[in-house]
Amino acid sequence: MPADESNEKGATADERAALNADGDSDDETTDDRGGMRFTRHGGIEFSEPEDDEHESDHSPDNERSDGFLKRHAKNLLHFFVEDWFLSAALGIITAVLSIGTDIAIEYLLHLRIFLFEAAHEWNQHMGALVWVGYITISATLAALFCKAVAPQAVGSGIPEVKVIMHGFVLKNYLSAKTLLAKVVSLILTLGGGYPVGKEGPFVHMGSIVANLLTQVTESCRYNAFFSNEGRKMEMLSSGCAVGIACTFSAPAGGVLYGIESTSKYFAVKNYWRSFFATTCAAIVFRYLLTFVVSPKMAGTITAYYQTNFPNEVFVVEEIPLFVGLGAICGLMGAMFVFVNRRFAMAKEHGIYKKMFGNRPILLTALTTALVGIITYPYGVGEFIAGKFTFRETLVDFVSNCTIFETDVNSSILCPDETIKHWTGHDGDLHPGLTMCLYIVVYFFLVAHCVCMYLPTGIFVPSFVMGAAGGRLMGEIVALYFPYGIRGAGGPMIYPGLYAVVGAAAYTGAVTHSLSIAVIVCETTGQLCALLPVLIALMVANAVSSFLQPSIYESIILMKNYPYLTDLPPSRMSVHLLKVSKVMVTDLFYVYKKMTYSDLKKMLKASPHIKGYPVVTDKESMHLIGSVSRKSLIMLLAAKLGPDPSLNYKTKRTPSEFFQSTIHSIRRSTLPNVLASDIFVEHGSSGTDSLLNRDNGIARARQGSGVDYVHAIPESARRRLLETPISLDSAAIDAAPFQLVKSTTLYKVHNMFSLLALNHAYVTERGKLVGVVSLKELRETFANIYVWGAQPPKRKMARIIKNSDEEREKMEEQLRKLREAHS
C-alpha cells in the first residue's frame, strides 16, 4: 500500500510505538468494524485497513467475473440512488407540497370573497368589518403559529439559505418543524390576502426537503457519498431551483434563478441534477393540475400567464423606450430596497421598537389591519383595485389589449370586465389614475409588509409592480401613437409587451438577477419578447446594482449574518485600498516559549477567538502555523486539569465547513466516534490541521484521550504555570492561509468568497504583521454604496496588555490590606 494511503487511513506502527513510549497506555485492544480495524491505545483510536487481502481481492488480476459483476451492479445501484432517485424525490415531494399549498390558499381566498360579499349585501359596515377582520385574523394566526412552532419560518428564507450555502450554520432553519410552520403560516398569510409573494417561502421549503432527504440517506452507511457535505450543498441548490420552478412552472428559469440568488460560485457538473429535479417537479405539477385538481381550481392556481403577441411585436424604434423603462425600473428597484431597509431598521431600532418593543405579533396584527383598511374595495381599495389578488391584476397587465379607451383603438380595447377593474364600481375613474395609485400604494405597502413577522416573498409583488409600471408606460405610448410608431399600416403598440418588460426589469433590479428573462419566456410561452426584456433587464440591473445591494443581501446586512456580500461595480476604493489598512495589528498569538500562565490569560482574554497564530518567538514573529482554541484548552487541561471558565463552545468556521466539503469526510466508518469528539480539526484558514508526527494522535475521545490532572497542590500548580508550554501534542495547522500587505481588498474579497475563509494572516517576508477576518471586511464594506470602502474604526486592542498583571497586583495588595486590617 502506498505511504500516503496509510497516513490517511490510520496511524503508522512507528507512531503507535511512540505513543506507547510516552506512557499513555500499555494496553492494546483491537476491534473490527465495517471493513476497518480500530486499535485502541489508552482511550485513543487508530483506524487502519483490516487486511491487505481486501485490497488485493479487488485488483484486476485477482478479481473473478462474479466479483466484477457484483461490484458494477453495486455501482449502478449507487448511481441510480445517489443521482436520479434523490433528485426525482426532491422534485416530486416539493411539487406535491406546492400544489397542496396553492389549493389551500385558493380555498381561503374564495372563502374570503364569499364571506365579504354575503356580509356586504346584508350591511355595508359588516362587509368592511369582515374584510378587515379576515386578513387580520389570518395573518395573526400565521404569526402565532410561527412563534409557537418555529420562528425560523418568518421571512423570505432565501437570505438564510444563501448564508447556509456559504458554509455557516443557522440552527433549525432546515428542520421538519420549520417546514411545517412555513407551510401552515404561508397558507394563512396568502389565504388572508396579505400582499406578499410565495417564491421565497417555496425556495425555503424546497431547501428543507432537500436537507431532510440528505439526512434520511445518511442512514445508508454503506457509502460515504451519503455523508458527504458537498452533496448536501448540491441538494440545497437543487431545492432552491425546485422552489422557483414550482412558483412559476419554469424549470430552466428556476435552476438559473436558484443559482443566482443563493450561490456565488456554482459547479457546472451539478447543473443536470437541478434540471432533472425541476423537470420532475414540473411534470408532477402538470399531472396534478390535469388529473387531480378540478378544472376551475386549476385555472386559478396555474403559474402560466400566456400571452398572444404576434412575432413582430415591436420595432427597432421602440428600443430607446425599453432602455428608458429599464432605467426607471432600476431607479425604482434601488429605491424599494432602500425603503424596505428603512422600515426594517425602524422595526428593530427605531420608532416601531419604541412603540411595540419585543412584541412583533402585535405590530403584525396592526399592519394587517391597516392593509385591510387600505384595500377595502368600497373605500380606498376602489382606487387601487384592492379587491383583486396579484395573480388577477397580473393577468390584466399582460393582456393583449388596451385599457385606455380612445376613438381610434376601439378594435383592440380590453373587455368591459377588465376595464371595470381599473375604473371603479361606477366606471368614473380614469385607468391611468388608478394604475398610478396602485404603483405608489403597493410600493410602500409591500416594502413595509415584507418586514413583518410572517413568511413573505418579494419576487411576485415586484413582478406585479413592475408589470403595472410597464403597462402604464405602454398605455401612454399607445395613446400618443394609436397607429404605431411607424404610422398606419405599421405594427401596433402592445401595452402588454411593456408590462412584461417592466415586470422583468423591476424584479431584476430588486433581486439583481438576470435569469428573470428565462422565467418570463417560460411563463408567457413566447420568445418574441426576449430581446426587449433582456435590454431593459440589463439596464435596470446595472443601475440598481450601482446604487443598492439586492434585497436579499440587504436583509443579510440588516440581520448581521456572517456573510460577505457582493461588491458593487465600478468602485475604485476596493482596488486602491490595501489589506494593510484593514488588518488588525494587535494580536493574540502563541509562541514556543510561552508559559502556561500566559496561555491561560490569553484564552480568558479572548473567549470569542477560535484560532491563534503560532510564531517562533516574540521578537522575530515568524509565522509557523495556527492552532485552534479547542486544542489549546485541551493542552492546558492535560497539564493543569480542566478549567470550567475556558469551556467556551464555538461553531465551526466557514473554512472548516468548506474543507469538510472538499475532502468528503466519511463519518460512516466511525460509528462510535462522534463528530464533536474528533481531535484533529480543520484550520480556520482553509487547510487541514497537521499533528506532530512524534505523537501520532489521529482520533481521540474527549475526556479519555487526555489524562486530566484533577488535584494539584498550589505550590506545584504555580511552578507548572511558569513552565513553557509543549506544542508537540497540539493540532497545529502548518500552512494557514496568508496574505501580503500589498494585497488589494478586491483580491481579498474574492479569496474570502471563493475559499469561504473566516480569517487570513498577513505576513511580510514570513513575519506575522496582522490578521484580517470576515468581521473587518464586513465593516469595511458596510457603507461601500455611499462612501466606498473605508477601513473600520479601531476598537480595543487584541493583545494581552500589562493591565492584567497590574490588576492582579492590585488585587494582591488589597488582599494583604484586608488581612492586615483583620
SVG drawing of the C-alpha trace seen along z (x, -y; Angstrom):
<svg xmlns="http://www.w3.org/2000/svg" viewBox="-79 -61 93 76">
<polyline fill="none" stroke="black" stroke-width="0.4" points="0.0,0.0 1.4,-3.5 2.6,-5.5 0.2,-8.4 -2.8,-6.0 -1.5,-4.5 -1.2,-8.0 -4.8,-8.8 -6.4,-5.6 -4.6,-5.2 -1.6,-5.8 1.6,-4.1 3.3,-1.5 6.1,-4.0 3.5,-6.5 1.8,-3.9 5.2,-2.8 6.0,-6.5 2.7,-6.8 3.3,-3.7 6.8,-5.0 5.3,-8.2 3.5,-6.1 0.0,-7.0 -1.2,-3.4 0.3,0.1 -2.9,1.9 -4.0,2.5 -7.3,3.7 -8.4,4.4 -11.9,4.1 -13.1,4.8 -15.9,2.6 -17.1,2.1 -14.0,3.4 -11.7,1.2 -9.6,2.3 -9.7,-0.1 -6.8,0.3 -7.2,-1.5 -4.3,-2.8 -5.3,-4.2 -8.6,-5.8 -7.2,-6.8 -8.4,-5.0 -6.4,-4.4 -8.0,-3.3 -6.2,-1.1 -7.2,1.3 -8.4,4.6 -6.2,6.6 -4.1,6.1 -6.0,9.1 -9.1,6.9 -7.2,4.6 -5.6,7.3 -9.0,9.0 -10.2,6.1 -7.1,5.9 -7.8,6.6 -5.6,9.6 -7.2,11.4 -10.9,10.3 -13.2,13.0 -16.2,12.4 -18.8,12.8 -16.9,10.2 -16.7,7.9 -20.4,8.1 -21.3,7.6 -19.1,4.6 -20.6,2.9 -24.1,3.8 -23.5,2.1 -22.0,-0.9 -25.1,-1.0 -27.4,-0.9 -25.5,-3.7 -25.7,-5.7 -29.4,-5.5 -30.0,-6.1 -27.4,-8.9 -28.1,-10.9 -31.5,-10.0 -33.6,-8.9 -32.8,-11.8 -33.3,-14.4 -36.6,-12.9 -37.8,-12.6 -36.9,-16.2 -38.8,-17.4 -41.9,-15.2 -42.2,-16.0 -41.7,-19.7 -44.3,-19.8 -46.8,-18.0 -46.3,-20.4 -46.5,-23.3 -49.8,-22.2 -51.3,-21.4 -50.3,-24.8 -51.7,-26.6 -55.0,-24.7 -55.4,-25.6 -54.6,-29.3 -57.2,-29.4 -59.9,-27.9 -59.2,-30.5 -59.2,-33.3 -62.6,-32.1 -63.9,-31.9 -62.8,-35.5 -64.7,-36.8 -67.8,-34.7 -67.9,-36.0 -67.3,-39.6 -70.0,-39.6 -72.5,-38.0 -71.8,-40.4 -71.7,-43.4 -75.2,-42.5 -76.5,-42.4 -74.8,-45.5 -72.0,-47.7 -70.3,-48.2 -70.5,-44.5 -68.8,-43.9 -66.0,-46.3 -65.6,-44.5 -65.4,-41.1 -62.9,-42.3 -60.6,-43.8 -61.1,-41.1 -60.5,-38.2 -57.0,-39.4 -56.1,-40.4 -57.2,-37.2 -55.5,-35.0 -52.2,-36.9 -52.2,-37.0 -52.8,-33.2 -49.9,-32.7 -47.6,-34.8 -48.7,-33.0 -48.1,-29.6 -44.6,-30.7 -43.9,-31.9 -45.1,-28.7 -43.7,-26.1 -40.6,-27.6 -39.7,-31.3 -37.2,-30.4 -40.2,-30.2 -40.5,-34.0 -39.4,-36.0 -38.4,-35.0 -35.9,-32.2 -33.7,-33.0 -31.2,-35.1 -30.9,-32.4 -30.4,-29.7 -27.8,-31.8 -25.9,-32.1 -26.2,-28.4 -24.9,-27.5 -21.9,-29.7 -20.9,-27.5 -22.5,-29.0 -24.8,-27.0 -28.2,-28.6 -29.9,-26.4 -33.2,-24.8 -33.6,-26.7 -33.7,-23.5 -35.7,-21.3 -39.0,-19.5 -40.6,-21.7 -39.7,-24.8 -41.2,-23.2 -44.5,-22.6 -44.5,-26.2 -43.7,-27.5 -46.4,-25.7 -49.2,-26.4 -48.3,-30.0 -47.9,-30.7 -51.4,-29.3 -52.8,-31.5 -50.9,-34.6 -51.6,-34.4 -55.1,-32.9 -56.0,-36.0 -55.0,-38.3 -51.7,-39.7 -49.8,-41.4 -46.7,-39.3 -45.4,-36.6 -44.6,-32.9 -41.4,-32.3 -39.1,-32.9 -41.1,-30.5 -41.2,-28.0 -37.4,-28.2 -37.1,-27.7 -39.4,-24.7 -37.5,-23.1 -34.3,-23.6 -35.8,-22.0 -37.0,-19.0 -33.5,-18.6 -31.9,-18.7 -34.4,-16.1 -33.7,-13.8 -30.0,-14.2 -30.5,-13.3 -32.5,-10.2 -30.0,-8.9 -27.2,-9.4 -28.5,-6.3 -27.2,-4.4 -23.8,-3.8 -22.5,-1.6 -21.5,-4.6 -19.6,-7.7 -21.4,-9.6 -24.5,-10.0 -22.4,-11.6 -20.7,-14.0 -21.4,-17.6 -20.6,-18.7 -23.5,-16.6 -25.7,-18.4 -24.8,-21.8 -25.7,-20.3 -29.1,-19.2 -29.8,-22.6 -29.0,-24.3 -31.4,-21.9 -34.0,-22.6 -33.8,-26.3 -34.3,-25.7 -37.3,-23.4 -38.9,-26.0 -38.8,-28.6 -39.9,-26.1 -43.0,-25.3 -43.8,-29.0 -43.8,-29.8 -43.7,-26.3 -40.4,-27.4 -37.8,-24.5 -35.0,-26.2 -35.5,-29.6 -35.8,-28.1 -32.4,-26.5 -30.8,-29.7 -32.6,-31.9 -31.7,-29.4 -28.0,-29.7 -28.1,-33.5 -30.0,-34.1 -28.2,-31.6 -24.7,-30.8 -21.6,-32.9 -19.8,-30.0 -21.5,-27.0 -20.1,-23.8 -21.3,-23.3 -21.3,-19.5 -24.2,-19.8 -26.4,-21.5 -28.1,-18.4 -29.2,-17.3 -31.0,-20.7 -32.6,-20.5 -33.7,-16.9 -35.3,-17.8 -37.1,-20.8 -38.3,-18.8 -39.7,-16.1 -41.4,-18.9 -42.9,-20.4 -44.2,-17.0 -45.9,-16.3 -47.3,-19.9 -48.9,-19.4 -50.1,-15.9 -51.8,-17.1 -53.4,-20.0 -54.8,-17.8 -56.0,-14.7 -56.4,-15.7 -57.3,-19.3 -60.7,-20.4 -60.7,-22.5 -62.0,-25.6 -59.4,-25.4 -56.6,-24.5 -57.3,-27.7 -56.8,-29.8 -53.6,-28.3 -51.7,-27.8 -48.5,-29.8 -48.7,-30.4 -49.6,-33.8 -49.9,-33.0 -49.6,-35.9 -50.6,-36.0 -48.3,-38.7 -47.5,-38.5 -44.0,-37.6 -43.4,-41.2 -44.3,-42.6 -42.0,-45.6 -40.0,-47.7 -36.4,-49.0 -37.7,-52.5 -39.1,-51.2 -35.7,-50.1 -34.9,-53.5 -38.3,-53.3 -37.3,-49.9 -33.9,-51.3 -35.7,-54.2 -38.2,-51.7 -35.2,-49.7 -33.5,-52.8 -36.7,-53.8 -37.2,-50.3 -33.6,-50.3 -34.0,-53.5 -37.3,-52.3 -35.8,-49.0 -32.9,-50.6 -35.4,-52.9 -37.5,-49.9 -34.5,-48.2 -33.7,-51.5 -37.3,-52.0 -37.5,-48.4 -34.3,-48.7 -35.6,-51.9 -38.8,-50.1 -36.8,-47.1 -34.4,-49.4 -37.4,-51.3 -38.8,-47.9 -35.5,-46.8 -34.1,-50.1 -36.4,-52.9 -39.9,-54.1 -41.5,-50.7 -39.1,-49.3 -40.0,-52.1 -43.8,-51.6 -44.0,-47.8 -40.8,-46.6 -40.4,-42.9 -44.0,-42.3 -43.7,-41.6 -47.0,-39.8 -48.9,-43.0 -47.1,-45.0 -48.0,-42.4 -51.7,-42.4 -51.9,-46.2 -50.1,-46.2 -52.5,-43.6 -55.5,-45.6 -54.1,-48.7 -53.7,-46.6 -57.3,-45.5 -58.4,-49.1 -56.4,-50.3 -57.5,-47.5 -61.2,-47.6 -63.0,-47.5 -65.6,-50.2 -63.1,-52.5 -59.5,-53.4 -59.3,-50.0 -61.6,-51.2 -58.8,-53.4 -56.1,-50.7 -58.1,-47.6 -57.8,-46.4 -60.3,-43.6 -58.1,-41.6 -55.0,-39.5 -51.6,-39.8 -52.4,-37.0 -55.6,-38.6 -54.1,-42.0 -51.1,-40.5 -53.5,-38.9 -54.9,-42.3 -51.5,-43.9 -50.1,-41.4 -53.4,-41.2 -53.0,-41.9 -55.4,-44.9 -55.6,-48.5 -57.4,-49.7 -57.2,-53.4 -60.2,-54.0 -60.0,-56.3 -61.8,-56.7 -59.0,-55.1 -58.2,-51.9 -61.8,-50.6 -60.9,-47.5 -58.2,-46.4 -60.0,-47.6 -60.0,-45.2 -63.2,-43.6 -65.6,-45.6 -64.9,-43.4 -61.1,-44.1 -61.7,-47.8 -64.1,-47.8 -61.3,-46.6 -59.5,-49.9 -62.4,-52.4 -64.1,-51.8 -67.6,-50.4 -69.3,-53.3 -66.8,-53.5 -66.0,-57.1 -62.3,-56.7 -59.5,-57.0 -57.4,-53.9 -54.3,-56.0 -55.1,-57.4 -55.8,-54.0 -52.6,-52.5 -50.5,-55.3 -52.1,-55.0 -51.7,-51.2 -48.0,-51.6 -47.4,-54.2 -49.5,-52.5 -48.2,-49.0 -44.6,-50.3 -44.7,-51.4 -47.1,-48.7 -45.1,-45.8 -41.8,-47.3 -43.4,-47.5 -45.3,-44.2 -42.3,-42.0 -40.7,-43.2 -43.5,-41.7 -43.4,-38.5 -44.7,-36.3 -43.4,-34.2 -43.0,-36.6 -41.8,-36.6 -40.6,-39.6 -40.5,-38.2 -44.2,-38.1 -45.0,-41.6 -42.0,-43.0 -43.1,-41.3 -46.6,-42.7 -45.5,-46.3 -43.0,-46.2 -45.8,-45.0 -48.1,-47.9 -45.4,-50.4 -44.7,-48.9 -48.4,-48.7 -48.8,-52.4 -46.0,-53.3 -47.3,-51.1 -50.8,-52.6 -49.3,-56.2 -47.2,-55.2 -50.2,-53.6 -52.3,-56.7 -49.8,-59.0 -49.1,-56.6 -52.5,-55.0 -51.4,-53.6 -47.9,-52.6 -44.7,-54.5 -44.4,-53.9 -47.9,-55.1 -50.8,-53.5 -50.0,-50.1 -47.2,-49.5 -47.0,-47.4 -49.3,-48.5 -48.1,-49.4 -48.8,-46.5 -49.1,-47.7 -49.0,-44.1 -45.4,-43.8 -44.3,-46.9 -45.9,-45.2 -43.8,-42.0 -40.7,-44.1 -41.4,-46.2 -42.1,-43.2 -38.8,-41.6 -36.8,-44.8 -38.2,-45.8 -37.8,-42.3 -34.3,-42.1 -33.5,-45.4 -34.8,-44.3 -33.1,-40.9 -30.1,-41.6 -30.9,-38.6 -30.7,-38.2 -32.5,-34.8 -35.8,-36.6 -35.6,-36.8 -35.8,-33.0 -38.6,-32.8 -40.6,-35.4 -40.3,-33.5 -41.4,-30.3 -44.4,-31.8 -45.6,-33.7 -44.9,-30.9 -43.4,-33.2 -39.9,-34.1 -40.8,-37.2 -40.4,-39.5 -36.9,-38.1 -34.9,-40.9 -36.7,-43.9 -36.8,-42.0 -33.0,-41.4 -32.3,-45.1 -34.4,-46.5 -33.3,-43.9 -29.6,-44.6 -30.1,-48.3 -32.2,-48.0 -29.8,-45.6 -26.8,-47.9 -28.5,-50.9 -29.8,-49.2 -26.5,-47.3 -24.6,-50.6 -26.9,-52.2 -28.0,-49.4 -27.4,-45.8 -30.0,-43.2 -33.0,-42.8 -31.6,-39.5 -28.2,-40.9 -29.8,-43.9 -31.7,-41.6 -28.4,-39.7 -26.7,-43.0 -29.7,-44.1 -29.7,-40.7 -26.0,-40.9 -25.4,-37.4 -21.7,-36.4 -21.7,-36.6 -19.6,-38.7 -21.9,-40.4 -21.0,-41.1 -19.1,-44.2 -20.9,-46.8 -19.4,-47.5 -17.0,-50.4 -15.8,-51.1 -12.2,-52.3 -11.7,-52.2 -11.6,-48.3 -8.7,-48.4 -6.8,-51.2 -7.2,-50.2 -4.7,-47.6 -5.2,-44.9 -2.6,-46.6 -5.1,-49.4 -7.8,-47.0 -5.9,-44.3 -5.7,-44.1 -2.1,-44.5 -2.6,-43.9 -2.9,-40.1 -3.2,-37.2 -0.6,-34.7 1.2,-31.6 4.9,-31.3 7.2,-28.4 8.5,-29.7 5.1,-30.8 4.2,-29.8 1.1,-28.0 0.2,-31.1 0.4,-33.3 -1.6,-30.8 -4.4,-30.7 -4.5,-34.6 -4.7,-34.7 -7.6,-32.2 -9.5,-34.0 -8.9,-37.4 -10.1,-36.2 -13.2,-33.9 -14.5,-34.6 -11.4,-33.8 -11.4,-30.3 -7.8,-30.1 -4.5,-31.6 -1.3,-32.1 1.8,-30.3 5.1,-32.2 8.7,-31.4 9.2,-34.0 8.1,-37.4 11.0,-39.2 11.1,-37.7 7.4,-36.8 7.9,-34.4 4.6,-32.6 4.9,-28.8 1.3,-27.8 -2.0,-28.2 -3.7,-26.3 -7.4,-26.1 -8.7,-27.3 -10.1,-23.8 -6.6,-22.3 -5.1,-24.9 -7.8,-24.3 -7.1,-20.5 -3.4,-21.2 -3.9,-23.3 -6.3,-20.8 -3.9,-18.0 -1.3,-19.9 -3.3,-21.7 -6.7,-20.0 -9.9,-21.1 -10.9,-24.8 -14.7,-25.5 -14.0,-29.1 -12.4,-28.1 -15.2,-25.9 -16.4,-28.2 -18.4,-26.5 -17.7,-27.6 -19.4,-26.9 -17.5,-25.6 -15.8,-28.2 -16.7,-28.5 -13.3,-27.1 -13.9,-24.0 -17.2,-23.5 -15.6,-24.2 -12.7,-21.8 -15.1,-19.1 -17.0,-19.6 -13.8,-19.3 -12.4,-16.2 -15.8,-14.4 -15.2,-13.3 -16.5,-9.8 -18.0,-9.7 -19.8,-6.5 -16.6,-4.5 -16.5,-5.7 -20.0,-4.7 -18.9,-5.1 -16.9,-8.3 -18.9,-11.5 -18.1,-14.4 -17.7,-16.6 -15.1,-14.2 -12.7,-14.4 -9.4,-15.7 -7.9,-16.6 -9.6,-19.8 -9.6,-21.8 -7.7,-25.0 -9.8,-28.1 -7.7,-29.4 -8.7,-26.7 -6.1,-23.9 -6.1,-20.7 -4.6,-20.7 -1.5,-18.6 -0.4,-16.7 3.1,-16.3 4.3,-13.1 6.1,-12.1 2.8,-11.6 0.7,-10.1 -2.6,-11.0 -5.3,-10.6 -8.6,-10.5 -9.4,-10.7 -12.5,-10.8 -12.7,-13.9 -12.2,-13.0 -10.5,-9.7 -7.7,-10.7 -6.2,-13.2 -5.1,-12.3 -6.5,-15.3 -4.9,-16.3 -7.6,-16.9 -5.8,-17.7 -2.5,-19.6 -1.0,-21.3 -1.0,-25.1 2.8,-25.3 3.2,-22.7 0.5,-24.5 2.3,-27.8 5.5,-26.1 3.7,-24.4 2.1,-27.7 5.6,-29.2 6.9,-26.4 6.9,-26.7 4.1,-25.0 4.7,-22.0 3.0,-22.2 4.0,-18.7 0.5,-17.3 -1.4,-20.3 -3.1,-20.1 -1.1,-22.7 -2.1,-23.8 1.3,-24.1 0.0,-26.0 -2.5,-28.7 -3.8,-31.0 -1.6,-34.0 -1.7,-37.4 0.9,-40.0 0.5,-43.6 0.1,-45.0 -2.9,-42.7 -5.9,-44.8 -9.3,-44.5 -10.7,-43.4 -8.4,-40.3 -9.1,-39.7 -12.8,-39.8 -12.5,-37.3 -10.4,-34.9 -12.7,-35.0 -15.7,-34.4 -14.2,-31.6 -12.5,-29.7 -15.1,-30.6 -12.4,-31.9 -13.0,-33.1 -9.7,-34.9 -6.3,-35.1 -2.9,-36.1 -0.9,-39.0 2.8,-38.5 5.8,-40.4 8.8,-38.2 7.4,-35.5 6.9,-37.8 3.4,-38.0 2.2,-41.6 -1.5,-41.3 -4.7,-39.4 -7.8,-40.2 -11.1,-38.5 -14.6,-38.5 -15.6,-41.0 -13.1,-43.6 -14.1,-43.1 -17.8,-43.4 -17.1,-46.7 -15.0,-47.9 -17.7,-47.3 -20.6,-48.3 -21.1,-51.7 -19.5,-51.0 -22.5,-52.1 -22.3,-55.6 -18.8,-56.3 -16.8,-53.4 -14.6,-51.0 -13.4,-52.5 -11.1,-51.0 -13.0,-50.1 -12.6,-52.1 -10.1,-50.5 -11.6,-49.2 -10.0,-47.6 -6.5,-46.2 -6.5,-42.5 -3.3,-41.7 -2.5,-40.8 -1.9,-44.1 0.0,-44.7 -3.3,-45.7 -3.9,-42.1 -0.8,-41.9 -1.4,-45.3 -5.0,-44.2 -3.6,-41.0 -1.0,-43.1 -3.7,-45.5 -5.9,-42.5 -3.0,-41.0 -2.3,-44.3 -6.0,-44.7 -6.0,-41.1 -2.9,-41.9 -4.5,-45.1 -7.7,-43.2 -5.6,-40.6 -3.6,-43.3 -6.8,-45.1 -8.5,-42.0"/>
</svg>
